[in-house]
């Protein structure tokens, strides 16, 4: 039989003390459901028997009398002064609840707040005075009330120790509120040594008396195994007792127990039942839990709309987790029209209450500028809380911000730290990043083994970025192309664009896979269609050359253009080349120049030279009016641009323009400047021209310097001039041998001056062994090209039989050719021979005239010589 049942029996028998105590129980809802009607009933029963304390209660609560605190004070005081412990408690309560202080304040003249505070303090002290009198008589309610005064410092000096002492006295008498508070003190170690075991002991005493709070707390102790052996079954037992008394926290925990199947058979329906009971009492936690049930369709028909309804109820009452959940619904458009603005609004409300999970999505909004103004700094601030509390996603984002200096000072060390924390929690992207840190020595010493481990961990989780990087690692570090191709394939099949491109490279080269242009095209196409410029460029090459696909300039142009328009310099260069050559498109130097210019601006290797070449070609078009309007001005402008872009041929041509004054003002200095630029690039004609310029300027050393450069490139004319300088010792140490060597090089290339000079060398034995035969050989080569002196000396060789068999006829033939070329010595030779062999000469002239085998011979010239010879003969 419970204490309440005993009191009821005694009260029915007319026991005044029992009647009044029972009224207190119903009024406080202690050991029973609260009931003002029953409290009033038993108070009046006691009052009818003349109990002074009961009469005081009548006036205090206004039971069948006009409510009057003055009257209540009067009756309480009478009983209290008679030593009635219950009355002393009631009198103390009257003072403690501030009614006496308020009445005193209202009756006073001074209505300042300080006056009220003083009255309140006085009232608290009077309350403590009467509580002590009652407590010392062992009245449990007063002992408990005294403990409350010490706990909050009302009328006494604050003291948990004193509070615990009085709670203990009341608890030991079975006063349930004291038992609960004392258990709480042991739980927290307030005024007593912390002890979960003692806490459970007192929670149990209060719970067994039916105290719902104690039953709930005891359930928590069993659930967590604090002070007792852990038992979900016992937890559910006590939660149930508490929940059946409408204690909402117990109803929520009981719902969670059914939801998780802890201590009971799992039942989402029962969970919803208990959540609903608590939610009907406007409990925000229960409303949130119901929202979760509707969102997941657990125990109820799935409904995002109903989920939003319950989340909103809780969120409107400032429940942070419901505010966060509502933000998620708005972000994903679940149960409501999608609205990033509303999502940010609810995330912000939850975050401002310190709800950790809301910080991360709100941080993402600030990082990416979704709805809110982008702020990396704010994003970092928001990521820190969840990161420090173990949220791997936030740790990863924080690592990324530190790596790139976004919203915070760049730090590889901090980046490594946060990537590590996230990686150890299994965050695949963080594991990938950590692998890169170890591979590149970013924030940590290079450690290839660690890099492999982390890449592998992330790749095994299916992280495409990690699979791609793992593939790169195998190529760059271990040259294991098979493994590289394997991981590229894994990533590529997930749509990783760089992996698709690199897999294409593997198939193109046959590294790690069987070589296949067809497969290369397949993977290049996948990457290209995602807008990857390098893949687009590669496809352009394949279509242009017909590798793995049918050759198509049209398709090549399409892919080159896509890559070029993204700023890919090599593709821009290729477009320029196609337009320059007119491959599959109408030839256009203007378009070629445009694309070469784009490529050049990005520093594309070879593009600047190609640009210069095309500008040079376009310059020539403008010069002659081919395909474009003729314009000397535009021609010079383009020629200058080509020269300035480093195209050597343009620099040489511009030098010629300045030297001759073609379309520009004549300038030897400008000519020299441009010849020099071209010569420095190895343009052999420019080097020759520079040599000639310095020779004119009588700077033989500089002349020789440039002749050597051109001569070493095989330019015959430069070789001839260099030989001449060695022969004369001008700008270089005189050397017949060197002269002969360079004459030989030029002569072998057909330079008639060199051939003639080499003939002289052999004739005189200078730099070579003397040989009339070799002299004749080279005279003959030079003479065949119309060299006048060579013709003359060849005639001498035939006349005197030097190096050849003597033949006047052949000598005359050579002299005639030399004479026709204007050689005076040859004319004199012919005059001398005419006196001896006149008819012979006439016949030879007639023969030569008919044969016409000399390039410069004309009928008129033959006739002149014939007439001259006839005069000599006469």
C-alpha positions in Angstrom: 0.0 0.0 0.0 1.4 3.4 -1.0 1.7 6.4 1.3 -1.1 8.0 -0.7 -3.5 5.1 -0.1 -2.7 5.2 3.7 -3.4 9.0 3.7 -6.7 8.5 1.9 -7.9 5.9 4.5 -6.9 8.2 7.4 -8.5 11.2 5.7 -11.8 9.3 5.2 -11.7 8.5 8.9 -11.5 12.2 9.7 -7.8 12.6 10.4 -7.2 16.3 9.9 -3.5 15.9 9.3 -4.1 13.3 6.7 -6.8 15.4 5.0 -4.5 18.4 4.8 -1.5 16.4 3.7 -3.6 14.8 1.0 -4.7 18.2 -0.2 -1.0 19.1 -0.5 -0.3 16.0 -2.6 -3.1 16.8 -5.1 -2.2 20.4 -5.3 1.5 19.6 -6.1 0.7 16.5 -8.3 2.9 14.5 -6.0 2.5 10.7 -6.1 -0.7 11.3 -8.0 -2.2 13.3 -10.9 -2.5 16.9 -10.0 -6.1 17.9 -9.1 -7.2 21.3 -7.9 -10.7 20.0 -7.1 -9.5 17.2 -4.8 -7.0 19.6 -3.2 -9.9 22.0 -2.5 -12.1 19.1 -1.2 -9.7 17.9 1.4 -8.6 21.4 2.4 -12.3 22.2 3.2 -12.7 18.9 5.1 -9.8 19.8 7.4 -11.1 23.4 7.7 -14.6 22.2 8.7 -12.9 20.5 11.7 -11.4 23.9 12.7 -7.8 23.2 11.6 -6.2 26.6 11.7 -3.7 25.7 9.0 -6.5 24.5 6.7 -8.4 27.7 7.2 -5.2 29.6 6.2 -5.1 27.5 3.0 -8.7 28.3 2.4 -7.9 32.0 2.2 -4.6 31.5 0.4 -6.3 29.6 -2.5 -9.8 31.2 -2.2 -11.6 28.0 -1.4 -15.3 29.1 -0.8 -14.0 32.4 0.6 -12.6 35.5 -1.0 -8.9 35.0 -1.7 -6.8 36.9 0.8 -3.1 36.7 1.4 -3.5 38.8 4.6 -6.1 36.4 6.0 -3.9 33.4 5.0 -1.0 35.1 6.7 -3.1 35.7 9.8 -4.3 32.1 10.1 -0.9 30.6 9.2 0.8 32.8 11.8 -1.7 31.7 14.5 -1.0 28.0 13.9 2.7 28.5 13.4 3.1 30.3 16.7 1.3 27.4 18.3 4.2 25.3 17.0 2.4 23.6 14.2 5.1 22.4 11.8 2.7 22.2 8.8 1.6 25.8 9.5 5.2 26.9 9.9 5.9 25.4 6.5 2.9 27.1 5.0 3.8 30.4 6.5 7.3 30.0 5.2 6.0 29.2 1.7 3.8 32.3 1.9 6.8 34.4 2.6 8.9 32.5 0.0 6.5 32.8 -2.9 6.8 36.6 -2.7 3.2 37.4 -1.9 4.0 39.0 1.5 6.8 41.0 -0.2 4.4 42.1 -3.0 1.7 43.2 -0.5 4.2 45.2 1.5 5.6 46.8 -1.6 2.1 47.8 -2.9 1.1 49.3 0.5 4.3 51.3 0.8 4.8 54.8 -0.4 8.2 54.2 -2.2 7.5 52.2 -5.4 11.1 51.9 -6.6 12.4 48.5 -7.7 15.1 48.6 -5.0 12.3 48.9 -2.4 10.7 45.8 -3.8 14.1 43.9 -3.8 14.6 44.8 -0.2 11.1 43.6 0.7 11.7 40.4 -1.2 15.0 39.8 0.6 13.2 40.4 4.0 10.5 38.0 2.9 13.0 35.3 1.9 14.7 35.6 5.4 11.3 35.3 7.1 10.6 32.2 4.9 13.8 30.6 6.0 13.1 31.4 9.6 9.8 29.5 9.5 11.1 26.7 7.3 13.8 26.1 9.9 11.3 25.9 12.7 9.2 23.4 10.8 12.2 21.5 9.5 13.6 21.1 13.0 10.4 19.4 13.9 11.1 16.9 11.2 8.5 18.2 8.7 9.8 16.8 5.3 8.2 19.5 3.1 9.9 22.2 5.1 13.2 20.4 5.0 13.0 20.2 1.2 12.0 23.8 1.0 15.0 24.8 3.1 17.2 22.8 0.7 15.7 24.9 -2.2 16.6 28.1 -0.3 20.2 27.0 0.1 20.4 25.8 -3.5 19.3 29.2 -4.9 20.6 31.5 -2.0 17.1 32.7 -1.1 17.3 34.2 2.4 20.5 32.3 3.2 24.0 32.2 1.9 24.1 29.9 -1.2 25.4 26.4 -0.4 25.0 23.2 -2.3 26.3 21.3 0.7 23.6 22.7 3.0 21.0 22.1 0.3 22.2 18.5 0.0 21.9 18.1 3.8 18.3 19.2 4.0 17.4 17.3 0.8 18.8 14.2 2.5 16.7 14.8 5.7 13.5 15.1 3.6 14.4 12.2 1.3 15.0 9.9 4.2 11.5 10.6 5.3 10.3 9.5 1.9 9.6 12.9 0.5 9.7 12.2 -3.2 10.8 15.6 -4.5 13.7 15.6 -2.1 14.6 12.1 -3.2 14.7 13.2 -6.9 16.7 16.3 -6.2 19.1 14.4 -4.0 19.6 11.8 -6.8 20.3 14.6 -9.2 22.9 16.0 -6.7 24.7 12.7 -6.6 24.5 12.4 -10.4 26.2 15.8 -10.8 28.4 15.8 -7.7 26.7 18.9 -6.3 27.2 19.3 -2.5 28.1 15.6 -2.2 30.7 13.3 -3.7 29.6 12.3 -7.2 28.2 8.8 -7.3 26.1 7.3 -10.0 25.3 4.4 -7.7 23.8 6.7 -5.0 22.0 8.6 -7.7 20.4 5.4 -8.9 19.5 4.5 -5.3 17.5 7.8 -4.7 16.1 7.8 -8.2 14.7 4.3 -7.5 13.1 5.4 -4.2 11.4 8.3 -5.9 10.5 6.2 -9.0 8.9 3.5 -6.8 6.7 6.2 -5.3 5.5 7.0 -8.8 7.5 10.1 -9.5 7.6 10.4 -13.3 10.7 12.5 -13.4 12.6 9.9 -11.3 11.2 7.1 -13.4 12.5 8.8 -16.6 15.9 9.5 -15.0 16.2 5.9 -13.8 15.4 4.7 -17.3 18.3 6.9 -18.6 20.6 5.3 -16.0 19.7 1.8 -17.1 20.1 2.8 -20.8 23.5 4.2 -20.3 24.7 1.8 -17.6 25.4 4.5 -15.1 25.3 3.3 -11.5 23.7 0.1 -12.6 24.3 -2.7 -15.0 23.3 -1.5 -18.5 19.9 -2.8 -19.5 17.7 -1.5 -22.3 14.9 -3.7 -21.0 14.9 -2.0 -17.6 15.2 1.4 -19.3 12.1 0.7 -21.3 10.3 -0.5 -18.2 10.9 2.8 -16.4 10.4 4.9 -19.5 7.0 3.3 -19.8 6.0 4.0 -16.2 7.0 7.6 -16.7 5.5 8.0 -20.1 2.1 6.6 -18.9 2.1 9.6 -16.5 2.3 11.9 -19.5 5.9 12.7 -18.9 6.9 13.9 -22.4 10.7 13.3 -22.1 10.0 9.6 -21.2 7.5 9.4 -24.1 10.2 10.6 -26.5 12.8 8.2 -25.2 10.3 5.3 -25.3 9.6 6.3 -28.9 13.3 6.2 -29.7 13.6 2.8 -28.0 10.8 1.3 -30.2 12.3 3.0 -33.2 15.8 1.4 -32.6 14.5 -1.8 -31.1 16.4 -1.3 -27.9 14.9 -3.2 -25.0 11.8 -3.9 -26.9 10.9 -5.5 -30.3 11.4 -2.8 -32.9 8.2 -1.1 -33.8 8.0 2.1 -35.8 4.3 2.2 -35.2 4.8 2.2 -31.4 7.5 4.8 -31.8 5.1 7.1 -33.7 2.4 6.5 -31.1 4.7 7.7 -28.2 6.1 10.6 -30.3 2.6 11.7 -31.1 1.6 11.7 -27.4 4.6 13.9 -26.6 4.0 16.1 -29.6 0.4 16.7 -28.5 1.9 18.3 -25.4 3.8 20.7 -27.8 7.1 19.0 -27.1 9.5 20.2 -29.8 11.7 17.1 -29.6 8.7 14.9 -30.2 7.6 17.1 -33.1 11.0 16.8 -34.6 11.1 13.0 -34.2 7.6 12.7 -35.8 9.0 14.8 -38.7 11.8 12.3 -39.1 9.3 9.4 -39.1 7.3 11.0 -41.9 10.4 11.8 -43.9 11.6 8.2 -43.8 8.1 6.6 -43.8 8.8 4.8 -40.6 5.6 3.7 -38.8 3.6 6.0 -41.0 3.0 6.5 -44.7 6.0 8.4 -46.1 5.2 12.0 -46.6 7.6 14.9 -47.0 4.7 17.3 -46.6 3.8 15.9 -43.2 7.5 15.8 -42.3 7.7 19.5 -43.1 4.6 20.2 -41.1 6.1 18.7 -37.9 9.5 20.1 -38.5 7.9 23.5 -38.8 6.1 23.2 -35.5 9.3 22.4 -33.7 11.3 24.9 -35.6 8.9 27.7 -34.8 9.5 26.8 -31.1 13.3 27.3 -31.7 14.2 23.7 -31.9 17.6 23.8 -33.6 17.6 20.3 -35.1 14.2 20.9 -36.6 15.3 24.1 -38.1 18.3 22.3 -39.6 16.0 19.5 -41.0 13.7 22.2 -42.4 16.7 23.8 -44.2 17.5 20.4 -45.8 13.9 20.1 -47.0 14.0 23.5 -48.6 17.3 22.8 -50.2 16.2 19.5 -51.7 12.6 20.6 -52.4 11.2 17.8 -50.3 7.6 18.6 -49.2 8.0 22.2 -50.1 8.9 24.2 -53.2 12.7 24.2 -53.5 14.2 27.4 -52.1 17.8 28.0 -51.3 16.8 31.3 -49.7 14.6 29.5 -47.2 17.2 26.7 -46.7 19.8 29.3 -45.8 17.3 31.1 -43.5 16.7 27.9 -41.5 20.3 26.8 -41.5 21.2 30.2 -40.1 18.6 29.9 -37.3 19.9 26.5 -36.3 23.6 27.6 -36.5 22.9 30.7 -34.4 21.6 28.4 -31.6 24.9 26.5 -31.8 23.5 23.4 -33.6 26.7 21.9 -35.1 25.3 20.0 -38.1 23.8 23.2 -39.5 27.3 24.8 -39.7 28.5 22.6 -42.5 25.7 23.2 -45.1 25.7 26.9 -44.2 29.4 27.0 -44.7 29.0 25.5 -48.2 26.5 28.2 -49.0 29.0 30.9 -48.1 31.9 29.1 -49.9 30.0 28.8 -53.2 28.0 32.0 -52.8 24.6 30.2 -52.9 21.9 32.9 -52.0 24.4 34.6 -49.7 27.3 36.8 -50.8 30.3 34.5 -51.2 32.6 34.7 -48.3 35.4 32.2 -47.8 36.2 33.7 -44.5 32.7 33.1 -43.2 32.7 29.6 -44.7 35.9 28.8 -42.8 34.4 30.1 -39.5 31.4 27.8 -40.0 33.4 24.8 -41.0 35.5 25.0 -37.8 32.9 24.0 -35.3 31.8 20.8 -37.0 35.4 20.0 -38.0 36.6 20.2 -34.5 33.7 18.0 -33.4 34.5 15.3 -35.9 32.5 16.1 -39.0 34.7 14.6 -41.8 33.1 16.7 -44.5 33.9 19.9 -42.7 37.4 18.7 -41.9 37.9 18.1 -45.6 36.5 21.5 -46.7 38.7 23.2 -44.0 41.7 21.4 -45.3 40.9 22.5 -48.8 40.6 26.2 -47.7 43.9 26.0 -45.9 45.5 24.4 -49.0 44.3 27.1 -51.3 44.3 30.1 -48.9 40.6 30.6 -49.2 39.3 32.8 -46.4 42.3 32.0 -44.3 46.1 32.3 -44.5 47.4 29.5 -46.7 49.1 26.7 -44.8 50.1 23.3 -46.1 50.7 22.1 -42.5 47.1 23.0 -41.5 45.8 21.6 -44.7 47.6 18.3 -44.0 46.3 18.2 -40.5 42.6 18.5 -41.5 42.9 16.2 -44.4 44.4 13.6 -42.0 41.6 13.9 -39.6 39.0 13.5 -42.3 40.9 10.7 -44.0 41.1 8.6 -40.8 37.3 8.8 -40.7 37.1 7.2 -44.1 36.5 10.4 -46.1 37.5 9.3 -49.6 38.3 12.8 -51.0 40.4 13.6 -48.0 42.3 10.3 -48.4 43.0 11.2 -52.0 44.2 14.7 -50.9 46.4 13.1 -48.2 47.9 10.9 -50.8 48.8 13.9 -52.9 50.3 15.6 -49.7 52.6 12.6 -49.2 53.5 12.3 -52.9 54.3 16.0 -53.3 55.7 16.8 -49.8 52.9 19.2 -49.1 52.8 19.9 -45.4 54.7 16.7 -44.7 57.9 14.9 -45.9 57.5 13.0 -49.2 56.6 9.4 -48.4 55.7 7.3 -51.5 54.5 4.3 -49.4 52.1 6.5 -47.4 50.9 8.1 -50.7 50.2 4.7 -52.2 48.3 3.6 -49.0 46.0 6.6 -49.0 45.4 6.6 -52.8 44.5 2.9 -52.5 42.2 3.5 -49.6 40.3 6.2 -51.5 40.4 4.4 -54.8 39.0 1.2 -53.2 36.1 3.3 -52.0 35.4 4.2 -55.6 36.6 7.8 -55.4 37.2 8.7 -59.0 39.7 11.5 -58.2 41.8 9.1 -56.1 41.6 6.4 -58.8 42.9 9.0 -61.3 45.7 10.2 -59.1 46.6 6.6 -58.3 46.9 6.0 -62.0 49.2 9.0 -62.4 51.2 7.8 -59.5 51.8 4.5 -61.2 52.9 6.2 -64.4 55.1 8.9 -62.8 56.7 7.0 -60.0 56.7 3.3 -60.7 56.1 3.3 -64.5 53.6 0.5 -64.0 51.4 1.3 -67.0 49.1 -1.7 -66.5 48.1 -0.5 -63.0 47.8 3.0 -64.3 45.5 1.9 -67.1 43.4 -0.1 -64.6 42.8 2.8 -62.3 42.2 5.3 -65.2 39.6 2.8 -66.4 37.9 2.8 -63.0 37.8 6.5 -62.8 36.9 7.0 -66.5 33.9 4.7 -66.2 32.6 7.1 -63.5 32.9 10.0 -65.9 36.2 11.4 -64.6 37.2 13.6 -67.5 41.0 13.6 -66.9 41.0 9.9 -66.4 39.1 9.5 -69.7 41.7 11.6 -71.5 44.6 9.7 -69.9 43.0 6.4 -70.8 42.8 7.6 -74.3 46.5 8.3 -74.2 47.2 4.8 -72.9 45.3 3.2 -75.8 46.9 5.6 -78.3 50.4 4.6 -77.2 49.7 1.0 -76.2 51.0 1.6 -72.6 49.3 -0.7 -70.1 46.7 -1.8 -72.7 46.7 -3.3 -76.1 47.3 -0.4 -78.6 44.1 0.7 -80.2 43.4 4.0 -82.0 39.7 3.0 -82.0 39.6 2.8 -78.2 41.7 5.9 -77.9 39.1 7.8 -80.0 36.3 6.3 -77.8 37.8 7.7 -74.6 39.0 11.0 -76.1 35.4 11.5 -77.4 33.9 11.0 -73.9 36.3 13.5 -72.4 35.9 15.9 -75.3 32.1 15.8 -75.0 32.6 17.0 -71.4 34.5 20.0 -72.8 38.0 18.8 -72.0 40.2 20.8 -74.4 43.2 18.5 -74.6 40.9 15.6 -75.6 39.2 17.8 -78.2 42.6 18.7 -79.6 43.6 15.0 -79.7 40.4 14.1 -81.5 41.2 16.9 -84.0 44.6 15.2 -84.7 42.9 11.8 -85.1 40.3 13.0 -87.6 42.9 15.0 -89.5 45.3 12.0 -89.9 42.6 9.3 -90.0 43.7 7.4 -86.9 41.0 5.1 -85.6 38.4 7.1 -87.6 37.6 8.0 -91.2 39.8 10.9 -92.1 37.8 14.1 -92.0 39.1 17.6 -92.2 35.6 18.9 -91.3 35.6 16.9 -88.0 39.2 17.8 -87.3 38.3 21.5 -87.7 35.2 21.0 -85.5 37.2 19.6 -82.6 40.2 21.9 -83.1 37.8 24.8 -83.0 36.1 23.6 -79.7 39.5 23.3 -78.0 40.8 26.6 -79.5 37.7 28.5 -78.3 38.6 27.3 -74.8 42.0 28.9 -75.2 43.9 25.7 -75.9 47.0 27.1 -77.7 48.0 23.9 -79.6 44.6 23.7 -81.1 44.7 27.4 -82.1 48.1 26.7 -83.7 46.6 23.8 -85.6 43.8 25.9 -86.9 46.3 28.4 -88.1 48.2 25.7 -89.9 45.1 24.4 -91.6 44.1 27.8 -92.8 47.6 28.5 -93.9 47.9 25.3 -95.9 44.3 25.2 -97.0 43.7 21.6 -95.8 40.1 20.8 -96.1 39.2 24.5 -96.0 39.6 27.5 -98.2 43.1 28.8 -97.8 43.1 32.0 -95.8 46.2 33.7 -94.5 44.1 36.2 -92.6 42.4 33.4 -90.6 45.7 31.7 -90.1 47.2 34.9 -88.8 44.2 35.3 -86.4 44.6 31.9 -84.9 48.4 32.0 -84.8 48.1 35.3 -83.0 45.8 33.7 -80.3 48.3 30.8 -79.9 51.2 33.2 -79.7 49.5 35.3 -77.0 49.5 32.1 -74.8 53.2 31.4 -75.5 52.6 28.4 -77.7 55.9 26.9 -78.8 56.4 27.5 -82.5 53.2 29.6 -82.9 55.1 32.9 -82.9 57.3 31.7 -85.7 54.3 30.4 -87.6 52.6 33.7 -87.1 55.5 35.5 -88.5 55.6 33.1 -91.4 52.0 33.6 -92.2 52.2 37.4 -91.8 55.1 37.2 -94.2 53.0 35.2 -96.7 50.0 37.6 -96.2 52.4 40.5 -96.8 53.4 39.1 -100.1 49.7 38.6 -101.0 49.0 42.3 -100.3 52.1 43.2 -102.3 50.9 41.6 -105.4 47.2 41.7 -104.8 46.8 37.9 -104.6 43.4 36.9 -102.9 43.4 40.3 -101.1 43.4 43.9 -102.1 46.8 45.1 -103.2 48.4 47.4 -100.7 52.1 48.3 -100.3 51.3 49.9 -97.0 49.5 46.8 -95.6 52.3 44.6 -97.1 55.0 46.5 -95.2 52.9 46.5 -92.0 52.4 42.8 -92.1 56.1 42.3 -93.1 57.1 44.4 -90.1 54.8 42.4 -87.8 56.2 39.1 -89.1 59.7 40.4 -88.5 58.8 41.6 -85.0 57.4 38.1 -84.3 60.8 36.7 -85.0 60.3 35.2 -88.5 63.8 35.3 -89.9 62.8 35.4 -93.6 60.6 38.5 -92.9 63.5 40.1 -91.0 65.8 39.5 -93.9 63.3 40.8 -96.4 62.6 43.9 -94.3 66.3 44.4 -94.2 66.4 44.3 -98.0 63.5 46.8 -98.1 65.4 49.3 -95.9 68.6 48.7 -97.8 67.0 49.4 -101.2 64.3 51.8 -100.0 61.4 49.6 -101.2 58.1 50.9 -99.7 60.1 52.3 -96.7 62.5 55.1 -96.3 66.0 53.9 -97.2 68.1 53.3 -94.1 71.4 51.4 -93.9 71.1 51.3 -90.1 67.6 49.8 -90.2 68.8 47.3 -92.9 71.7 46.3 -90.8 69.4 45.9 -87.7 67.0 43.6 -89.4 69.7 41.6 -91.2 71.4 41.1 -87.8 68.1 39.8 -86.2 67.7 37.3 -89.1 71.3 36.4 -89.1 71.3 35.7 -85.3 68.5 33.2 -86.0 70.8 31.5 -88.5 69.4 33.0 -91.7 72.3 32.3 -94.0 71.4 34.9 -96.6 71.2 37.5 -93.9 74.6 36.4 -92.6 76.0 36.8 -96.1 74.5 40.2 -96.6 75.9 41.3 -93.2 79.3 40.0 -94.2 79.1 42.1 -97.4 77.9 45.2 -95.5 80.8 44.9 -93.0 83.2 44.3 -95.9 82.1 47.6 -97.5 82.4 49.3 -94.1 86.0 47.9 -94.1 85.4 45.8 -91.0 86.9 42.7 -92.2 86.8 40.9 -88.9 83.0 41.3 -88.6 82.7 40.4 -92.3 84.6 37.2 -91.8 82.6 36.4 -88.7 79.3 36.4 -90.6 80.8 34.8 -93.8 81.9 31.9 -91.6 78.4 31.4 -90.2 76.8 31.4 -93.6 79.6 29.3 -95.1 79.2 26.7 -92.4 75.6 26.4 -93.5 76.8 25.6 -97.0 76.1 28.9 -98.7 78.4 28.8 -101.7 78.6 32.6 -102.1 79.7 33.0 -98.5 82.2 30.2 -98.9 83.7 32.0 -101.9 84.0 35.3 -99.9 85.5 33.5 -97.0 88.0 31.9 -99.3 88.8 35.3 -100.8 89.5 36.7 -97.3 91.8 33.8 -96.4 93.6 34.3 -99.8 94.1 38.0 -99.1 94.5 37.7 -95.3 91.8 40.3 -94.7 90.1 40.0 -91.3 91.7 36.6 -90.9 95.2 35.2 -90.9 96.3 34.6 -94.6 96.1 31.0 -95.6 96.3 29.7 -99.1 95.3 26.3 -97.8 92.2 27.6 -96.1 91.4 29.6 -99.2 91.6 26.6 -101.4 89.4 24.6 -99.0 86.6 27.1 -99.1 87.0 27.7 -102.8 86.6 23.9 -103.2 83.4 23.9 -101.1 81.9 26.7 -103.1 83.1 25.3 -106.4 81.6 21.9 -105.7 78.2 23.7 -105.3 78.7 25.2 -108.8 79.9 28.7 -107.9 81.7 29.8 -111.1 83.8 32.4 -109.4 85.0 29.8 -106.9 85.6 27.3 -109.7 87.7 29.8 -111.6 89.6 30.8 -108.4 90.2 27.1 -107.6 91.5 26.7 -111.1 94.0 29.5 -110.5 95.0 27.8 -107.2 95.8 24.5 -109.0 97.6 26.4 -111.8 99.8 28.2 -109.4 100.0 25.5 -106.7 98.7 27.7 -104.0 97.1 25.8 -101.1 96.9 22.7 -103.2 99.4 20.6 -105.2 100.1 22.3 -108.6 98.2 20.6 -111.3 97.4 21.9 -114.8 95.0 19.1 -115.4 93.0 20.1 -112.2 93.2 23.7 -113.2 91.8 22.9 -116.7 89.0 20.9 -115.0 87.9 23.8 -112.9 88.4 26.4 -115.7 86.2 24.3 -117.8 83.4 24.1 -115.1 83.5 27.9 -114.7 83.7 28.6 -118.4 80.7 26.4 -119.0 78.7 28.8 -116.8 79.9 31.8 -118.9 82.8 33.0 -116.7 84.8 35.2 -118.9 88.3 34.9 -117.4 87.8 31.1 -117.1 87.1 31.0 -120.9 90.2 33.0 -121.6 92.5 30.9 -119.4 91.0 27.7 -120.8 91.9 29.0 -124.3 95.4 29.6 -123.1 95.6 26.0 -121.8 94.5 24.7 -125.2 96.8 27.1 -127.1 99.9 26.0 -125.1 98.9 22.4 -124.3 98.8 23.0 -120.5 96.9 20.2 -118.8 95.2 19.3 -122.1 96.3 18.3 -125.6 97.3 21.4 -127.6 94.6 22.6 -130.0 94.5 25.9 -131.7 91.0 25.2 -132.8 89.8 24.7 -129.2 91.9 27.6 -128.0 90.3 29.8 -130.7 86.8 28.6 -129.7 87.5 29.6 -126.0 89.0 32.9 -127.0 86.0 33.7 -129.2 83.6 32.9 -126.3 85.6 35.1 -124.0 85.8 37.9 -126.5 82.0 37.8 -127.0 81.7 38.2 -123.2 83.9 41.4 -123.5 87.3 40.1 -122.6 89.9 42.4 -124.2 92.8 39.9 -123.8 90.8 37.3 -125.7 90.3 39.8 -128.5 94.0 40.4 -128.7 94.6 36.7 -128.8 92.2 36.3 -131.6 94.0 39.2 -133.5 97.3 37.4 -133.2 96.0 34.1 -134.2 94.2 35.6 -137.2 97.4 36.6 -138.8 98.5 33.0 -138.8 95.2 31.1 -139.3 92.7 33.5 -140.9 90.7 31.0 -142.8 90.6 28.7 -139.9 89.1 31.4 -137.8 86.5 32.3 -140.4 85.4 28.7 -140.6 85.2 28.5 -136.8 83.1 31.6 -136.6 80.7 30.3 -139.2 80.6 27.0 -137.3 79.9 28.7 -134.0 77.3 30.9 -135.6 75.4 27.9 -136.9 75.7 25.9 -133.6 74.7 28.9 -131.4 76.0 27.0 -128.3 76.9 30.1 -126.2 74.2 31.6 -124.0 75.2 35.2 -124.7 76.1 34.7 -128.4 73.9 36.5 -130.9 74.0 36.7 -134.7 75.0 40.3 -134.6 77.9 39.7 -132.3 79.1 36.8 -134.6 78.9 39.1 -137.5 81.0 41.8 -135.8 83.8 39.3 -134.9 83.7 37.8 -138.5 84.0 41.3 -140.0 86.9 42.0 -137.7 88.7 38.8 -138.6 88.2 39.4 -142.4 89.8 42.8 -142.0 92.8 41.1 -140.3 93.1 38.5 -143.0 93.0 41.1 -145.8 
